[in-house]
Amino acid sequence: MATIKIKGMSCNHCVMAVTKALNEVEGIQNVKVDLAKGEAAFDEKKPIGMDLVRERIKKAGYEVV
Ligand SMILES: [Cu+2]
């Protein structure tokens, strides 16, 4: 399981948006976003390009730190 830090999440809506963005990345599954910690964890079904993850999170309005 991979864990990334995400900046900019402030409420449950943000959690949903980040969860959705991650779920849309091919190969990512079991997404769990922790609002209090500002973290997202997920399983990688296959190697994931972190640049792609970064880009998708950014598109959703947040930032991987
Ligand atoms: Cu929010």
N, CA, C, O and the ligand as a Tripos MOL2 file, in Angstrom:
@<TRIPOS>MOLECULE
protein
  261   259    66     0     0
PROTEIN
NO_CHARGES

@<TRIPOS>ATOM
      1 N           0.8350   -1.2020    0.0000 N.3       1 MET1
      2 CA          0.0000    0.0000    0.0000 C.3       1 MET1
      3 C           0.8710    1.2530    0.0000 C.2       1 MET1
      4 O           1.8190    1.3740    0.7750 O.2       1 MET1
      5 N           0.5200    2.1830   -0.8940 N.am      2 ALA2
      6 CA          1.2700    3.4400   -0.9850 C.3       2 ALA2
      7 C           0.5180    4.5310   -0.2330 C.2       2 ALA2
      8 O          -0.7120    4.5400   -0.2000 O.2       2 ALA2
      9 N           1.2620    5.4410    0.3630 N.am      3 THR3
     10 CA          0.6580    6.5810    1.0470 C.3       3 THR3
     11 C           1.2520    7.8680    0.5020 C.2       3 THR3
     12 O           2.4670    8.0070    0.3630 O.2       3 THR3
     13 N           0.3610    8.8080    0.1960 N.am      4 ILE4
     14 CA          0.8470   10.1140   -0.2510 C.3       4 ILE4
     15 C           0.2370   11.2100    0.6190 C.2       4 ILE4
     16 O          -0.8570   11.0610    1.1620 O.2       4 ILE4
     17 N           0.9690   12.3020    0.7340 N.am      5 LYS5
     18 CA          0.4930   13.4700    1.4860 C.3       5 LYS5
     19 C          -0.1840   14.4240    0.5110 C.2       5 LYS5
     20 O           0.3390   14.6990   -0.5700 O.2       5 LYS5
     21 N          -1.3410   14.9200    0.9000 N.am      6 ILE6
     22 CA         -2.0660   15.8370    0.0250 C.3       6 ILE6
     23 C          -2.3720   17.1380    0.7540 C.2       6 ILE6
     24 O          -2.8670   17.1480    1.8810 O.2       6 ILE6
     25 N          -2.0590   18.2320    0.0690 N.am      7 LYS7
     26 CA         -2.2800   19.5500    0.6510 C.3       7 LYS7
     27 C          -3.5750   20.1270    0.1080 C.2       7 LYS7
     28 O          -3.8790   19.9720   -1.0750 O.2       7 LYS7
     29 N          -4.3420   20.7930    0.9640 N.am      8 GLY8
     30 CA         -5.5030   21.5460    0.5060 C.3       8 GLY8
     31 C          -6.8490   20.9410    0.8460 C.2       8 GLY8
     32 O          -7.8810   21.5400    0.5430 O.2       8 GLY8
     33 N          -6.8710   19.7530    1.4760 N.am      9 MET9
     34 CA         -8.1540   19.1480    1.8260 C.3       9 MET9
     35 C          -8.6700   19.7440    3.1320 C.2       9 MET9
     36 O          -7.9470   19.8140    4.1260 O.2       9 MET9
     37 N          -9.9530   20.1800    3.1130 N.am     10 SER10
     38 CA        -10.4750   20.8110    4.3250 C.3      10 SER10
     39 C         -11.8120   20.2470    4.7900 C.2      10 SER10
     40 O         -12.2470   20.5210    5.9080 O.2      10 SER10
     41 N         -12.4590   19.4690    3.9450 N.am     11 CYS11
     42 CA        -13.7560   18.9190    4.3590 C.3      11 CYS11
     43 C         -14.0280   17.6100    3.6270 C.2      11 CYS11
     44 O         -13.2050   17.1290    2.8480 O.2      11 CYS11
     45 N         -15.2080   17.0440    3.8980 N.am     12 ASN12
     46 CA        -15.5560   15.7590    3.3060 C.3      12 ASN12
     47 C         -15.6900   15.8140    1.7920 C.2      12 ASN12
     48 O         -15.4600   14.8260    1.0960 O.2      12 ASN12
     49 N         -16.0650   16.9840    1.2980 N.am     13 HIS13
     50 CA        -16.1590   17.1370   -0.1460 C.3      13 HIS13
     51 C         -14.7820   16.9480   -0.7800 C.2      13 HIS13
     52 O         -14.6500   16.3140   -1.8270 O.2      13 HIS13
     53 N         -13.7790   17.4940   -0.1450 N.am     14 CYS14
     54 CA        -12.4040   17.3440   -0.6300 C.3      14 CYS14
     55 C         -12.0040   15.8710   -0.6300 C.2      14 CYS14
     56 O         -11.3710   15.3860   -1.5680 O.2      14 CYS14
     57 N         -12.3810   15.1740    0.4270 N.am     15 VAL15
     58 CA        -12.0740   13.7470    0.5280 C.3      15 VAL15
     59 C         -12.6940   13.0010   -0.6460 C.2      15 VAL15
     60 O         -12.0580   12.1430   -1.2580 O.2      15 VAL15
     61 N         -13.9400   13.3380   -0.9530 N.am     16 MET16
     62 CA        -14.6270   12.6860   -2.0690 C.3      16 MET16
     63 C         -13.9360   12.9910   -3.3980 C.2      16 MET16
     64 O         -13.7560   12.1110   -4.2400 O.2      16 MET16
     65 N         -13.5530   14.2630   -3.5650 N.am     17 ALA17
     66 CA        -12.9210   14.6710   -4.8200 C.3      17 ALA17
     67 C         -11.5870   13.9680   -5.0220 C.2      17 ALA17
     68 O         -11.2740   13.5140   -6.1230 O.2      17 ALA17
     69 N         -10.8010   13.8800   -3.9500 N.am     18 VAL18
     70 CA         -9.4910   13.2200   -4.0350 C.3      18 VAL18
     71 C          -9.6760   11.7120   -4.2540 C.2      18 VAL18
     72 O          -8.9620   11.0960   -5.0460 O.2      18 VAL18
     73 N         -10.6340   11.1380   -3.5480 N.am     19 THR19
     74 CA        -10.9080    9.7050   -3.7000 C.3      19 THR19
     75 C         -11.2820    9.3890   -5.1430 C.2      19 THR19
     76 O         -10.8080    8.4140   -5.7270 O.2      19 THR19
     77 N         -12.1480   10.2400   -5.7080 N.am     20 LYS20
     78 CA        -12.5990   10.0390   -7.0800 C.3      20 LYS20
     79 C         -11.4220   10.1600   -8.0550 C.2      20 LYS20
     80 O         -11.2570    9.3420   -8.9590 O.2      20 LYS20
     81 N         -10.6190   11.1910   -7.8480 N.am     21 ALA21
     82 CA         -9.4720   11.4210   -8.7380 C.3      21 ALA21
     83 C          -8.5250   10.2160   -8.7260 C.2      21 ALA21
     84 O          -8.0320    9.7920   -9.7710 O.2      21 ALA21
     85 N          -8.2830    9.6780   -7.5380 N.am     22 LEU22
     86 CA         -7.3720    8.5310   -7.4300 C.3      22 LEU22
     87 C          -7.9860    7.2750   -8.0340 C.2      22 LEU22
     88 O          -7.3060    6.4930   -8.6990 O.2      22 LEU22
     89 N          -9.2840    7.0940   -7.7940 N.am     23 ASN23
     90 CA         -9.9540    5.9070   -8.3260 C.3      23 ASN23
     91 C          -9.9450    5.8780   -9.8460 C.2      23 ASN23
     92 O         -10.0420    4.8160  -10.4620 O.2      23 ASN23
     93 N          -9.8260    7.0610  -10.4400 N.am     24 GLU24
     94 CA         -9.8420    7.1430  -11.8980 C.3      24 GLU24
     95 C          -8.4760    6.8390  -12.5180 C.2      24 GLU24
     96 O          -8.3600    6.7250  -13.7380 O.2      24 GLU24
     97 N          -7.4530    6.7080  -11.6880 N.am     25 VAL25
     98 CA         -6.1330    6.3500  -12.1990 C.3      25 VAL25
     99 C          -6.0870    4.8350  -12.3800 C.2      25 VAL25
    100 O          -6.3310    4.0850  -11.4360 O.2      25 VAL25
    101 N          -5.7750    4.3930  -13.5870 N.am     26 GLU26
    102 CA         -5.7620    2.9640  -13.8610 C.3      26 GLU26
    103 C          -4.6910    2.2650  -13.0200 C.2      26 GLU26
    104 O          -3.5300    2.6740  -12.9970 O.2      26 GLU26
    105 N          -5.1060    1.2180  -12.3410 N.am     27 GLY27
    106 CA         -4.1570    0.4510  -11.5360 C.3      27 GLY27
    107 C          -4.2480    0.7430  -10.0520 C.2      27 GLY27
    108 O          -3.6960    0.0120   -9.2300 O.2      27 GLY27
    109 N          -4.9530    1.8250   -9.7110 N.am     28 ILE28
    110 CA         -5.1240    2.1740   -8.2990 C.3      28 ILE28
    111 C          -6.4300    1.6010   -7.7900 C.2      28 ILE28
    112 O          -7.4650    1.6990   -8.4480 O.2      28 ILE28
    113 N          -6.3720    0.9950   -6.6010 N.am     29 GLN29
    114 CA         -7.6080    0.5080   -5.9830 C.3      29 GLN29
    115 C          -7.5320    0.6290   -4.4660 C.2      29 GLN29
    116 O          -6.4750    0.9200   -3.9070 O.2      29 GLN29
    117 N          -8.6580    0.4030   -3.8140 N.am     30 ASN30
    118 CA         -8.7720    0.4950   -2.3500 C.3      30 ASN30
    119 C          -8.2820    1.8400   -1.8160 C.2      30 ASN30
    120 O          -7.4740    1.9070   -0.8890 O.2      30 ASN30
    121 N          -8.7870    2.8910   -2.4180 N.am     31 VAL31
    122 CA         -8.3830    4.2390   -2.0060 C.3      31 VAL31
    123 C          -8.9890    4.5810   -0.6440 C.2      31 VAL31
    124 O         -10.1900    4.4230   -0.4200 O.2      31 VAL31
    125 N          -8.1300    5.0510    0.2530 N.am     32 LYS32
    126 CA         -8.6160    5.5340    1.5520 C.3      32 LYS32
    127 C          -7.9810    6.8840    1.8270 C.2      32 LYS32
    128 O          -6.7590    7.0070    1.9170 O.2      32 LYS32
    129 N          -8.8300    7.8940    1.9580 N.am     33 VAL33
    130 CA         -8.3300    9.2390    2.2010 C.3      33 VAL33
    131 C          -8.5930    9.6100    3.6530 C.2      33 VAL33
    132 O          -9.7080    9.4670    4.1540 O.2      33 VAL33
    133 N          -7.5510   10.0860    4.3180 N.am     34 ASP34
    134 CA         -7.6460   10.4950    5.7220 C.3      34 ASP34
    135 C          -7.5620   12.0150    5.7950 C.2      34 ASP34
    136 O          -6.5010   12.6060    5.5990 O.2      34 ASP34
    137 N          -8.6970   12.6260    6.0780 N.am     35 LEU35
    138 CA         -8.7720   14.0910    6.0970 C.3      35 LEU35
    139 C          -7.9120   14.6760    7.2180 C.2      35 LEU35
    140 O          -7.1840   15.6440    6.9980 O.2      35 LEU35
    141 N          -7.9900   14.1020    8.4040 N.am     36 ALA36
    142 CA         -7.2610   14.6270    9.5610 C.3      36 ALA36
    143 C          -5.7530   14.6110    9.3260 C.2      36 ALA36
    144 O          -5.0460   15.5490    9.6960 O.2      36 ALA36
    145 N          -5.2740   13.5400    8.7090 N.am     37 LYS37
    146 CA         -3.8340   13.4160    8.4570 C.3      37 LYS37
    147 C          -3.4020   14.0840    7.1610 C.2      37 LYS37
    148 O          -2.2160   14.3340    6.9470 O.2      37 LYS37
    149 N          -4.3720   14.3740    6.2950 N.am     38 GLY38
    150 CA         -4.0360   14.9360    4.9970 C.3      38 GLY38
    151 C          -3.3000   13.9190    4.1360 C.2      38 GLY38
    152 O          -2.3570   14.2460    3.4150 O.2      38 GLY38
    153 N          -3.7610   12.6750    4.2350 N.am     39 GLU39
    154 CA         -3.0890   11.5920    3.5170 C.3      39 GLU39
    155 C          -4.0720   10.7780    2.6880 C.2      39 GLU39
    156 O          -5.2650   10.7140    2.9840 O.2      39 GLU39
    157 N          -3.5430   10.1650    1.6540 N.am     40 ALA40
    158 CA         -4.3240    9.2060    0.8880 C.3      40 ALA40
    159 C          -3.5120    7.9240    0.7690 C.2      40 ALA40
    160 O          -2.3140    7.9630    0.4870 O.2      40 ALA40
    161 N          -4.1590    6.8070    0.9810 N.am     41 ALA41
    162 CA         -3.5070    5.5080    0.8500 C.3      41 ALA41
    163 C          -4.2420    4.7050   -0.2150 C.2      41 ALA41
    164 O          -5.4580    4.8200   -0.3670 O.2      41 ALA41
    165 N          -3.4870    3.8910   -0.9510 N.am     42 PHE42
    166 CA         -4.1140    3.0640   -1.9820 C.3      42 PHE42
    167 C          -3.2310    1.8790   -2.3260 C.2      42 PHE42
    168 O          -2.0250    1.8860   -2.0830 O.2      42 PHE42
    169 N          -3.8600    0.8620   -2.8960 N.am     43 ASP43
    170 CA         -3.1170   -0.2950   -3.3940 C.3      43 ASP43
    171 C          -2.8060   -0.0790   -4.8620 C.2      43 ASP43
    172 O          -3.5740    0.5440   -5.5950 O.2      43 ASP43
    173 N          -1.6750   -0.6000   -5.2710 N.am     44 GLU44
    174 CA         -1.2740   -0.5100   -6.6690 C.3      44 GLU44
    175 C          -1.3730   -1.8930   -7.3010 C.2      44 GLU44
    176 O          -0.6140   -2.8080   -6.9810 O.2      44 GLU44
    177 N          -2.3340   -2.0100   -8.2090 N.am     45 LYS45
    178 CA         -2.5380   -3.2820   -8.8970 C.3      45 LYS45
    179 C          -1.4110   -3.5170   -9.8940 C.2      45 LYS45
    180 O          -1.0840   -4.6500  -10.2470 O.2      45 LYS45
    181 N          -0.8300   -2.4020  -10.3350 N.am     46 LYS46
    182 CA          0.3330   -2.4360  -11.2180 C.3      46 LYS46
    183 C           1.1270   -1.1670  -10.9180 C.2      46 LYS46
    184 O           0.6000   -0.2650  -10.2650 O.2      46 LYS46
    185 N           2.3780   -1.0680  -11.3740 N.am     47 PRO47
    186 CA          3.1610    0.1310  -11.0500 C.3      47 PRO47
    187 C           2.4700    1.4100  -11.5370 C.2      47 PRO47
    188 O           2.0610    1.5130  -12.6940 O.2      47 PRO47
    189 N           2.3520    2.3650  -10.6400 N.am     48 ILE48
    190 CA          1.6770    3.6220  -10.9410 C.3      48 ILE48
    191 C           2.7120    4.7230  -11.1370 C.2      48 ILE48
    192 O           3.6550    4.8430  -10.3560 O.2      48 ILE48
    193 N           2.5320    5.5230  -12.1810 N.am     49 GLY49
    194 CA          3.4050    6.6730  -12.3670 C.3      49 GLY49
    195 C           2.9960    7.7760  -11.4010 C.2      49 GLY49
    196 O           1.8750    8.2800  -11.4700 O.2      49 GLY49
    197 N           3.8890    8.1490  -10.5120 N.am     50 MET50
    198 CA          3.5410    9.1720   -9.5350 C.3      50 MET50
    199 C           3.2860   10.5290  -10.1880 C.2      50 MET50
    200 O           2.5500   11.3540   -9.6460 O.2      50 MET50
    201 N           3.8910   10.7560  -11.3410 N.am     51 ASP51
    202 CA          3.6360   12.0080  -12.0600 C.3      51 ASP51
    203 C           2.1670   12.0900  -12.4560 C.2      51 ASP51
    204 O           1.5500   13.1530  -12.3900 O.2      51 ASP51
    205 N           1.6220   10.9560  -12.8670 N.am     52 LEU52
    206 CA          0.2140   10.8980  -13.2550 C.3      52 LEU52
    207 C          -0.6770   11.1630  -12.0460 C.2      52 LEU52
    208 O          -1.6480   11.9150  -12.1350 O.2      52 LEU52
    209 N          -0.3500   10.5540  -10.9390 N.am     53 VAL53
    210 CA         -1.1180   10.7520   -9.7020 C.3      53 VAL53
    211 C          -1.0990   12.2300   -9.3110 C.2      53 VAL53
    212 O          -2.1300   12.8210   -8.9900 O.2      53 VAL53
    213 N           0.0910   12.8030   -9.3490 N.am     54 ARG54
    214 CA          0.2850   14.2110   -9.0350 C.3      54 ARG54
    215 C          -0.5980   15.1130   -9.9140 C.2      54 ARG54
    216 O          -1.2410   16.0520   -9.4440 O.2      54 ARG54
    217 N          -0.5950   14.7820  -11.1980 N.am     55 GLU55
    218 CA         -1.3440   15.5610  -12.1750 C.3      55 GLU55
    219 C          -2.8580   15.4730  -11.9280 C.2      55 GLU55
    220 O          -3.5730   16.4720  -11.9990 O.2      55 GLU55
    221 N          -3.3230   14.2550  -11.6390 N.am     56 ARG56
    222 CA         -4.7570   14.0630  -11.4120 C.3      56 ARG56
    223 C          -5.2220   14.7750  -10.1420 C.2      56 ARG56
    224 O          -6.3050   15.3580  -10.1020 O.2      56 ARG56
    225 N          -4.3910   14.7170   -9.1200 N.am     57 ILE57
    226 CA         -4.7220   15.3930   -7.8640 C.3      57 ILE57
    227 C          -4.7770   16.8980   -8.0760 C.2      57 ILE57
    228 O          -5.6440   17.5960   -7.5510 O.2      57 ILE57
    229 N          -3.8260   17.3690   -8.8600 N.am     58 LYS58
    230 CA         -3.7630   18.7980   -9.1540 C.3      58 LYS58
    231 C          -5.0040   19.2460   -9.9370 C.2      58 LYS58
    232 O          -5.5720   20.3080   -9.6820 O.2      58 LYS58
    233 N          -5.4010   18.4130  -10.8850 N.am     59 LYS59
    234 CA         -6.5870   18.6970  -11.6860 C.3      59 LYS59
    235 C          -7.8280   18.7930  -10.8010 C.2      59 LYS59
    236 O          -8.7420   19.5680  -11.0790 O.2      59 LYS59
    237 N          -7.8480   17.9940   -9.7320 N.am     60 ALA60
    238 CA         -8.9830   17.9940   -8.8210 C.3      60 ALA60
    239 C          -8.9410   19.2040   -7.8820 C.2      60 ALA60
    240 O          -9.9090   19.4870   -7.1770 O.2      60 ALA60
    241 N          -7.8020   19.9160   -7.8820 N.am     61 GLY61
    242 CA         -7.6980   21.1360   -7.0970 C.3      61 GLY61
    243 C          -6.8500   21.0310   -5.8410 C.2      61 GLY61
    244 O          -6.9040   21.8950   -4.9660 O.2      61 GLY61
    245 N          -6.0540   19.9460   -5.7580 N.am     62 TYR62
    246 CA         -5.2380   19.7330   -4.5570 C.3      62 TYR62
    247 C          -3.7890   19.5150   -4.9910 C.2      62 TYR62
    248 O          -3.4590   19.5440   -6.1760 O.2      62 TYR62
    249 N          -2.9470   19.2990   -3.9970 N.am     63 GLU63
    250 CA         -1.5340   19.1670   -4.3230 C.3      63 GLU63
    251 C          -0.8940   18.0250   -3.5480 C.2      63 GLU63
    252 O          -1.0950   17.8870   -2.3410 O.2      63 GLU63
    253 N          -0.1200   17.2090   -4.2590 N.am     64 VAL64
    254 CA          0.6340   16.1550   -3.5820 C.3      64 VAL64
    255 C           1.9110   16.7870   -3.0430 C.2      64 VAL64
    256 O           2.6510   17.4360   -3.7830 O.2      64 VAL64
    257 N           2.1610   16.5960   -1.7680 N.am     65 VAL65
    258 CA          3.3670   17.2020   -1.1730 C.3      65 VAL65
    259 C           4.3990   16.1480   -0.7960 C.2      65 VAL65
    260 O           5.4670   16.4860   -0.2860 O.2      65 VAL65
    261 CU        -13.6200   20.4740    1.0280 Cu       66 CU66
@<TRIPOS>BOND
     1     1     2 1
     2     2     3 1
     3     3     4 2
     4     3     5 am
     5     5     6 1
     6     6     7 1
     7     7     8 2
     8     7     9 am
     9     9    10 1
    10    10    11 1
    11    11    12 2
    12    11    13 am
    13    13    14 1
    14    14    15 1
    15    15    16 2
    16    15    17 am
    17    17    18 1
    18    18    19 1
    19    19    20 2
    20    19    21 am
    21    21    22 1
    22    22    23 1
    23    23    24 2
    24    23    25 am
    25    25    26 1
    26    26    27 1
    27    27    28 2
    28    27    29 am
    29    29    30 1
    30    30    31 1
    31    31    32 2
    32    31    33 am
    33    33    34 1
    34    34    35 1
    35    35    36 2
    36    35    37 am
    37    37    38 1
    38    38    39 1
    39    39    40 2
    40    39    41 am
    41    41    42 1
    42    42    43 1
    43    43    44 2
    44    43    45 am
    45    45    46 1
    46    46    47 1
    47    47    48 2
    48    47    49 am
    49    49    50 1
    50    50    51 1
    51    51    52 2
    52    51    53 am
    53    53    54 1
    54    54    55 1
    55    55    56 2
    56    55    57 am
    57    57    58 1
    58    58    59 1
    59    59    60 2
    60    59    61 am
    61    61    62 1
    62    62    63 1
    63    63    64 2
    64    63    65 am
    65    65    66 1
    66    66    67 1
    67    67    68 2
    68    67    69 am
    69    69    70 1
    70    70    71 1
    71    71    72 2
    72    71    73 am
    73    73    74 1
    74    74    75 1
    75    75    76 2
    76    75    77 am
    77    77    78 1
    78    78    79 1
    79    79    80 2
    80    79    81 am
    81    81    82 1
    82    82    83 1
    83    83    84 2
    84    83    85 am
    85    85    86 1
    86    86    87 1
    87    87    88 2
    88    87    89 am
    89    89    90 1
    90    90    91 1
    91    91    92 2
    92    91    93 am
    93    93    94 1
    94    94    95 1
    95    95    96 2
    96    95    97 am
    97    97    98 1
    98    98    99 1
    99    99   100 2
   100    99   101 am
   101   101   102 1
   102   102   103 1
   103   103   104 2
   104   103   105 am
   105   105   106 1
   106   106   107 1
   107   107   108 2
   108   107   109 am
   109   109   110 1
   110   110   111 1
   111   111   112 2
   112   111   113 am
   113   113   114 1
   114   114   115 1
   115   115   116 2
   116   115   117 am
   117   117   118 1
   118   118   119 1
   119   119   120 2
   120   119   121 am
   121   121   122 1
   122   122   123 1
   123   123   124 2
   124   123   125 am
   125   125   126 1
   126   126   127 1
   127   127   128 2
   128   127   129 am
   129   129   130 1
   130   130   131 1
   131   131   132 2
   132   131   133 am
   133   133   134 1
   134   134   135 1
   135   135   136 2
   136   135   137 am
   137   137   138 1
   138   138   139 1
   139   139   140 2
   140   139   141 am
   141   141   142 1
   142   142   143 1
   143   143   144 2
   144   143   145 am
   145   145   146 1
   146   146   147 1
   147   147   148 2
   148   147   149 am
   149   149   150 1
   150   150   151 1
   151   151   152 2
   152   151   153 am
   153   153   154 1
   154   154   155 1
   155   155   156 2
   156   155   157 am
   157   157   158 1
   158   158   159 1
   159   159   160 2
   160   159   161 am
   161   161   162 1
   162   162   163 1
   163   163   164 2
   164   163   165 am
   165   165   166 1
   166   166   167 1
   167   167   168 2
   168   167   169 am
   169   169   170 1
   170   170   171 1
   171   171   172 2
   172   171   173 am
   173   173   174 1
   174   174   175 1
   175   175   176 2
   176   175   177 am
   177   177   178 1
   178   178   179 1
   179   179   180 2
   180   179   181 am
   181   181   182 1
   182   182   183 1
   183   183   184 2
   184   183   185 am
   185   185   186 1
   186   186   187 1
   187   187   188 2
   188   187   189 am
   189   189   190 1
   190   190   191 1
   191   191   192 2
   192   191   193 am
   193   193   194 1
   194   194   195 1
   195   195   196 2
   196   195   197 am
   197   197   198 1
   198   198   199 1
   199   199   200 2
   200   199   201 am
   201   201   202 1
   202   202   203 1
   203   203   204 2
   204   203   205 am
   205   205   206 1
   206   206   207 1
   207   207   208 2
   208   207   209 am
   209   209   210 1
   210   210   211 1
   211   211   212 2
   212   211   213 am
   213   213   214 1
   214   214   215 1
   215   215   216 2
   216   215   217 am
   217   217   218 1
   218   218   219 1
   219   219   220 2
   220   219   221 am
   221   221   222 1
   222   222   223 1
   223   223   224 2
   224   223   225 am
   225   225   226 1
   226   226   227 1
   227   227   228 2
   228   227   229 am
   229   229   230 1
   230   230   231 1
   231   231   232 2
   232   231   233 am
   233   233   234 1
   234   234   235 1
   235   235   236 2
   236   235   237 am
   237   237   238 1
   238   238   239 1
   239   239   240 2
   240   239   241 am
   241   241   242 1
   242   242   243 1
   243   243   244 2
   244   243   245 am
   245   245   246 1
   246   246   247 1
   247   247   248 2
   248   247   249 am
   249   249   250 1
   250   250   251 1
   251   251   252 2
   252   251   253 am
   253   253   254 1
   254   254   255 1
   255   255   256 2
   256   255   257 am
   257   257   258 1
   258   258   259 1
   259   259   260 2
@<TRIPOS>SUBSTRUCTURE
     1 MET1         2 RESIDUE 1 A MET
     2 ALA2         6 RESIDUE 1 A ALA
     3 THR3        10 RESIDUE 1 A THR
     4 ILE4        14 RESIDUE 1 A ILE
     5 LYS5        18 RESIDUE 1 A LYS
     6 ILE6        22 RESIDUE 1 A ILE
     7 LYS7        26 RESIDUE 1 A LYS
     8 GLY8        30 RESIDUE 1 A GLY
     9 MET9        34 RESIDUE 1 A MET
    10 SER10       38 RESIDUE 1 A SER
    11 CYS11       42 RESIDUE 1 A CYS
    12 ASN12       46 RESIDUE 1 A ASN
    13 HIS13       50 RESIDUE 1 A HIS
    14 CYS14       54 RESIDUE 1 A CYS
    15 VAL15       58 RESIDUE 1 A VAL
    16 MET16       62 RESIDUE 1 A MET
    17 ALA17       66 RESIDUE 1 A ALA
    18 VAL18       70 RESIDUE 1 A VAL
    19 THR19       74 RESIDUE 1 A THR
    20 LYS20       78 RESIDUE 1 A LYS
    21 ALA21       82 RESIDUE 1 A ALA
    22 LEU22       86 RESIDUE 1 A LEU
    23 ASN23       90 RESIDUE 1 A ASN
    24 GLU24       94 RESIDUE 1 A GLU
    25 VAL25       98 RESIDUE 1 A VAL
    26 GLU26      102 RESIDUE 1 A GLU
    27 GLY27      106 RESIDUE 1 A GLY
    28 ILE28      110 RESIDUE 1 A ILE
    29 GLN29      114 RESIDUE 1 A GLN
    30 ASN30      118 RESIDUE 1 A ASN
    31 VAL31      122 RESIDUE 1 A VAL
    32 LYS32      126 RESIDUE 1 A LYS
    33 VAL33      130 RESIDUE 1 A VAL
    34 ASP34      134 RESIDUE 1 A ASP
    35 LEU35      138 RESIDUE 1 A LEU
    36 ALA36      142 RESIDUE 1 A ALA
    37 LYS37      146 RESIDUE 1 A LYS
    38 GLY38      150 RESIDUE 1 A GLY
    39 GLU39      154 RESIDUE 1 A GLU
    40 ALA40      158 RESIDUE 1 A ALA
    41 ALA41      162 RESIDUE 1 A ALA
    42 PHE42      166 RESIDUE 1 A PHE
    43 ASP43      170 RESIDUE 1 A ASP
    44 GLU44      174 RESIDUE 1 A GLU
    45 LYS45      178 RESIDUE 1 A LYS
    46 LYS46      182 RESIDUE 1 A LYS
    47 PRO47      186 RESIDUE 1 A PRO
    48 ILE48      190 RESIDUE 1 A ILE
    49 GLY49      194 RESIDUE 1 A GLY
    50 MET50      198 RESIDUE 1 A MET
    51 ASP51      202 RESIDUE 1 A ASP
    52 LEU52      206 RESIDUE 1 A LEU
    53 VAL53      210 RESIDUE 1 A VAL
    54 ARG54      214 RESIDUE 1 A ARG
    55 GLU55      218 RESIDUE 1 A GLU
    56 ARG56      222 RESIDUE 1 A ARG
    57 ILE57      226 RESIDUE 1 A ILE
    58 LYS58      230 RESIDUE 1 A LYS
    59 LYS59      234 RESIDUE 1 A LYS
    60 ALA60      238 RESIDUE 1 A ALA
    61 GLY61      242 RESIDUE 1 A GLY
    62 TYR62      246 RESIDUE 1 A TYR
    63 GLU63      250 RESIDUE 1 A GLU
    64 VAL64      254 RESIDUE 1 A VAL
    65 VAL65      258 RESIDUE 1 A VAL
    66 CU66       261 GROUP 0 **** ****
